[in-house]
Amino acid sequence: MARPAPGWGRVDLGIEGRVALVMAASKGIGRGIAEVLAGEGARVAISSRSEESLREAAARMKGEVHVFPSDTGDLERLRELPGAVTSALGPIEILVTNTGGPPPGGALDSPVEEWERAFRSLVLAPRVLIEGIVPSMRERGWGRIVNVSSSSIREPIPALTLSNANRMAALGLFKTLAGEVAADGITVNTVATGMFATERLADTQGSLEGAEAAARERVPAARLGTPREYGDLVAFLCSDRAAYLTGTVIPLDGGMLRSI
C-alpha cells in the first residue's frame, strides 16, 4: 500500500460539531456512514427499528453518537423524529436517508400491498423527514442531504421490481428538491450503491463468501466495497468542500455500471 506523502494529515471537512441524522444506521452501509461522520467530529443521531441494535452499534463507534429508534414504515414516528433529535442535539444540519430494500419479485409478482409498503418506505419516509428538517436548514443557510440508493436507478436489476421502481421515484423527489434548495446553501445528492460487504448482500448471495465470489466476477475492481469506504464518500458530500456539488447521482460500485 502506498505511504502518505510527508506532511499528509486529516482533511478538515468542516463538519465538526454539526448535527447529523443517519437512518438505518445500526448495521451495514448506514453504520459505516455514521462511524465516519462521528469520526470527523459530527454529533450523530442514528436511527433504525431496533433500539438494542442501535445501542450495540453506538457502543462500538468513536465520537458522539446518540440513539433514536424509528421505523421507516411508521410515518407518524418519522414526523416526530426531527423534533426529538433537535431537542436533544440541536437543529439537524446533515440528513442521510437510507432504508433496506423491499422483497424481490418480477414486474407482476408483488401484490398491491407490497407496492404500498415499498412506496411508504422508499419515497414517503424520506419525504416526511425532509419536510421536518429542510426549514431549519434554510434558516441557517447550510444543509446536506444524501440519499442512499442503488445502482438500479441507472440500470434496473432483474427481479427487483419494487426497488427499481420506487428508488427511481425517490430520485425524482431528490432531484426536484435539489433545484429548489440550492440557493439556500443546501445540497442534495444521491449515491448509486453497488456491491458492498453487508449482511443484506450476504443474505441475497447465500453467504458473504458467495457475495465476494460474485463480486470477483461482476465488479471490475474484483471485490466488494466496504461500509467505511461508503462513509468516506458521504462525509465528503456533507463537507464544506462539496458546497457546489448538488443534484447529482454518484455511482459507488467499483466500476460495475456499464452505462455512460
C-alpha positions as CSV (number, residue, x, y, z in Angstrom):
1,M,0.0,0.0,0.0
2,A,1.3,3.5,-0.9
3,R,2.6,5.5,2.1
4,P,1.2,9.0,2.7
5,A,3.4,11.8,1.4
6,P,5.3,13.8,4.1
7,G,3.0,16.4,5.7
8,W,-0.1,14.4,4.9
9,G,-2.8,14.7,7.5
10,R,-6.5,14.8,8.1
11,V,-8.5,16.9,5.7
12,D,-10.8,19.3,7.5
13,L,-14.3,18.7,6.1
14,G,-15.9,21.4,8.1
15,I,-18.5,19.1,9.7
16,E,-17.1,19.0,13.2
17,G,-19.9,19.8,15.7
18,R,-22.6,19.6,13.1
19,V,-25.7,17.5,13.9
20,A,-26.3,14.6,11.6
21,L,-29.2,12.2,11.4
22,V,-28.4,8.8,9.7
23,M,-31.2,6.4,9.0
24,A,-30.9,2.6,9.1
25,A,-27.6,3.0,10.9
26,S,-27.4,0.0,13.2
27,K,-25.6,-2.0,10.6
28,G,-24.3,-2.2,7.1
29,I,-23.9,1.0,5.0
30,G,-25.8,3.2,7.4
31,R,-23.5,2.2,10.2
32,G,-20.4,2.8,8.1
33,I,-21.7,6.3,7.3
34,A,-22.4,7.1,10.9
35,E,-19.0,5.9,12.0
36,V,-17.2,8.1,9.6
37,L,-19.3,11.2,10.4
38,A,-18.7,10.7,14.1
39,G,-15.0,10.2,13.5
40,E,-15.0,13.6,11.7
41,G,-16.4,15.2,14.7
42,A,-20.1,15.4,13.8
43,R,-22.7,14.9,16.5
44,V,-24.5,11.9,15.1
45,A,-28.1,10.6,15.7
46,I,-28.5,7.1,14.5
47,S,-31.9,5.5,13.8
48,S,-33.3,2.1,12.9
49,R,-36.1,-0.1,14.2
50,S,-34.2,-1.9,16.9
51,E,-33.1,0.1,19.9
52,E,-31.0,-2.8,21.1
53,S,-29.1,-3.0,17.8
54,L,-28.6,0.8,17.8
55,R,-27.2,0.8,21.3
56,E,-24.8,-2.0,20.3
57,A,-23.7,-0.1,17.3
58,A,-23.3,3.2,19.2
59,A,-21.1,1.5,21.8
60,R,-18.6,0.5,19.1
61,M,-18.4,3.9,17.5
62,K,-15.8,6.5,18.3
63,G,-17.2,10.0,18.8
64,E,-20.6,11.5,19.8
65,V,-23.4,9.1,18.8
66,H,-27.0,9.2,20.1
67,V,-29.7,6.6,19.6
68,F,-33.2,7.4,18.2
69,P,-35.3,4.3,17.3
70,S,-37.7,4.6,14.4
71,D,-39.2,2.5,11.6
72,T,-39.4,3.9,8.0
73,G,-42.8,2.3,7.7
74,D,-44.1,4.3,10.6
75,L,-44.6,7.8,9.1
76,E,-46.0,9.2,12.3
77,R,-42.9,8.3,14.2
78,L,-40.8,9.8,11.4
79,R,-42.7,13.1,11.7
80,E,-41.7,13.2,15.4
81,L,-38.1,12.2,14.8
82,P,-36.6,15.5,13.6
83,G,-38.1,17.3,16.6
84,A,-36.7,14.7,19.0
85,V,-33.2,14.9,17.6
86,T,-33.4,18.7,17.6
87,S,-34.5,18.9,21.2
88,A,-31.6,16.6,22.2
89,L,-28.8,17.8,20.0
90,G,-29.8,21.0,18.1
91,P,-31.0,21.6,14.6
92,I,-30.2,18.8,12.1
93,E,-27.7,20.0,9.5
94,I,-26.9,16.7,7.8
95,L,-29.6,14.1,6.8
96,V,-28.7,10.7,5.4
97,T,-31.8,8.9,4.1
98,N,-31.3,5.1,4.0
99,T,-33.6,2.1,4.1
100,G,-33.5,-1.6,3.5
101,G,-34.7,-2.9,0.2
102,P,-38.2,-4.4,-0.4
103,P,-38.7,-8.1,-1.2
104,P,-37.6,-9.3,-4.7
105,G,-40.0,-10.1,-7.4
106,G,-40.8,-9.7,-11.1
107,A,-42.8,-6.9,-12.6
108,L,-46.2,-8.5,-11.8
109,D,-45.2,-10.7,-8.9
110,S,-45.9,-8.5,-5.9
111,P,-49.4,-7.6,-4.6
112,V,-50.5,-4.0,-4.4
113,E,-50.0,-4.1,-0.6
114,E,-46.2,-4.8,-1.1
115,W,-46.1,-1.9,-3.6
116,E,-47.7,0.4,-1.0
117,R,-45.2,-0.7,1.7
118,A,-42.3,-0.2,-0.6
119,F,-43.5,3.3,-1.6
120,R,-44.0,4.2,2.0
121,S,-40.5,3.2,3.0
122,L,-38.5,4.4,-0.1
123,V,-40.4,7.5,-1.1
124,L,-42.8,8.8,1.6
125,A,-40.4,8.2,4.5
126,P,-37.6,10.5,3.1
127,R,-40.3,12.9,2.1
128,V,-41.6,13.2,5.6
129,L,-38.1,13.6,7.1
130,I,-37.2,16.3,4.5
131,E,-40.3,18.2,5.4
132,G,-39.4,18.2,9.0
133,I,-35.7,19.2,8.5
134,V,-35.3,21.5,5.5
135,P,-37.0,24.6,7.0
136,S,-34.3,24.8,9.7
137,M,-31.6,24.2,7.1
138,R,-33.0,27.1,5.1
139,E,-33.0,29.3,8.2
140,R,-29.3,28.5,8.9
141,G,-28.3,28.8,5.2
142,W,-26.5,25.4,5.3
143,G,-27.6,21.8,4.9
144,R,-26.5,18.5,3.4
145,I,-28.9,15.7,2.3
146,V,-27.6,12.4,1.0
147,N,-29.8,9.7,-0.4
148,V,-28.5,6.2,-0.1
149,S,-29.9,4.5,-3.3
150,S,-28.9,1.7,-5.6
151,S,-27.3,1.2,-9.0
152,S,-30.8,0.1,-10.1
153,I,-31.7,3.8,-10.6
154,R,-29.2,3.6,-13.6
155,E,-29.6,0.0,-14.7
156,P,-32.7,-1.8,-13.3
157,I,-31.8,-5.1,-11.6
158,P,-33.8,-8.2,-12.7
159,A,-36.3,-9.5,-10.2
160,L,-36.1,-6.4,-8.0
161,T,-39.1,-4.5,-9.4
162,L,-40.2,-2.9,-6.2
163,S,-36.7,-1.5,-5.5
164,N,-36.2,-0.4,-9.2
165,A,-39.5,1.4,-9.5
166,N,-39.6,3.1,-6.0
167,R,-36.0,4.1,-5.9
168,M,-36.5,5.8,-9.3
169,A,-39.5,7.6,-7.8
170,A,-37.4,8.7,-4.8
171,L,-34.7,10.0,-7.2
172,G,-37.3,12.2,-8.8
173,L,-38.1,13.7,-5.4
174,F,-34.4,14.4,-4.6
175,K,-33.6,15.8,-8.0
176,T,-36.5,18.2,-7.8
177,L,-35.7,19.2,-4.2
178,A,-32.0,19.9,-5.1
179,G,-33.1,22.6,-7.6
180,E,-35.4,24.2,-5.1
181,V,-33.0,24.5,-2.2
182,A,-29.6,25.0,-3.9
183,A,-29.7,28.8,-3.4
184,D,-30.3,28.3,0.3
185,G,-26.9,26.6,0.8
186,I,-28.4,23.1,0.9
187,T,-27.0,20.3,-1.3
188,V,-28.9,17.2,-2.2
189,N,-27.1,14.2,-3.7
190,T,-27.8,10.5,-4.4
191,V,-25.3,7.6,-4.2
192,A,-26.0,4.7,-6.6
193,T,-24.8,1.8,-4.5
194,G,-23.0,-1.2,-5.9
195,M,-22.0,-4.4,-4.1
196,F,-20.9,-3.9,-0.5
197,A,-19.9,-6.2,2.2
198,T,-23.1,-6.1,4.3
199,E,-25.4,-8.7,5.9
200,R,-28.1,-7.9,3.4
201,L,-25.9,-8.7,0.4
202,A,-24.6,-11.9,2.2
203,D,-28.3,-13.0,2.6
204,T,-29.1,-12.4,-1.0
205,Q,-26.0,-14.2,-2.2
206,G,-26.3,-17.1,0.3
207,S,-23.2,-16.1,2.3
208,L,-20.5,-13.3,2.4
209,E,-18.1,-15.7,0.7
210,G,-20.7,-16.1,-2.1
211,A,-21.0,-12.4,-2.4
212,E,-17.3,-12.0,-2.6
213,A,-17.1,-14.6,-5.4
214,A,-19.9,-12.8,-7.3
215,A,-18.0,-9.5,-6.9
216,R,-14.9,-11.0,-8.4
217,E,-16.9,-11.9,-11.5
218,R,-19.1,-8.9,-11.8
219,V,-17.2,-5.9,-10.5
220,P,-14.2,-4.5,-12.4
221,A,-12.5,-3.8,-9.1
222,A,-12.9,-7.5,-8.4
223,R,-14.0,-7.1,-4.8
224,L,-16.8,-5.9,-2.5
225,G,-16.9,-2.3,-1.3
226,T,-16.7,-1.7,2.5
227,P,-19.2,0.4,4.5
228,R,-16.3,2.5,5.7
229,E,-15.5,3.4,2.0
230,Y,-19.1,4.4,1.6
231,G,-18.9,6.6,4.7
232,D,-15.9,8.3,3.3
233,L,-17.8,9.4,0.2
234,V,-20.8,10.6,2.2
235,A,-18.6,12.5,4.6
236,F,-17.1,14.4,1.6
237,L,-20.6,15.1,0.2
238,C,-21.6,16.5,3.6
239,S,-18.5,18.8,3.8
240,D,-17.9,22.4,3.1
241,R,-15.7,21.4,0.2
242,A,-18.6,19.9,-1.6
243,A,-20.8,23.1,-1.5
244,Y,-21.1,23.3,-5.3
245,L,-21.9,19.7,-5.8
246,T,-25.7,19.1,-5.8
247,G,-28.5,17.3,-7.7
248,T,-26.1,14.5,-8.7
249,V,-26.2,10.7,-8.8
250,I,-22.8,9.3,-7.9
251,P,-22.1,5.6,-8.6
252,L,-20.1,3.9,-5.9
253,D,-19.7,0.5,-7.3
254,G,-16.1,-0.4,-8.3
255,G,-16.9,0.3,-11.9
256,M,-19.8,-2.2,-12.1
257,L,-22.2,0.0,-14.0
258,R,-21.6,-0.3,-17.8
259,S,-23.8,2.6,-18.9
260,I,-22.3,6.1,-19.6
